Amino acid sequence: MRSRSRVLQSLEGVYREAFEDARSRDDKPAMASLELEYQRDQIQLEVLLDIRDLLSAPVAEEKGSSLLEKAQALRQITKLR
């Protein structure tokens, strides 16, 4: 499994390359769009990585380690308040 930092660096690399290409063309609308898309995708990716970490982390013995308990923990994290 790829590390969190490696995944986020890959995302940044893809956007940085596209951003530099837009900058070389002096395409300000594309640059603004890429910046917004990068921020959105970074947040979404971090949430997915948090879910991955939660589901792959061992649950304490006293709580058990069933899939149902992991799903309940995930539900607690994602509750809208």
KAZIZI-V195565 format. One record per run of one state. SS is the DSSP state (H for helix, E for strand, - for the rest). FROM is the first residue (numbers start at 1). TO is the last residue. If there is no record, write none. Layout:
SS:FROM:TO + SS:FROM:TO
This chain:
-:1:3 + H:4:24 + -:25:27 + H:28:56 + -:57:66 + H:67:78 + -:79:81
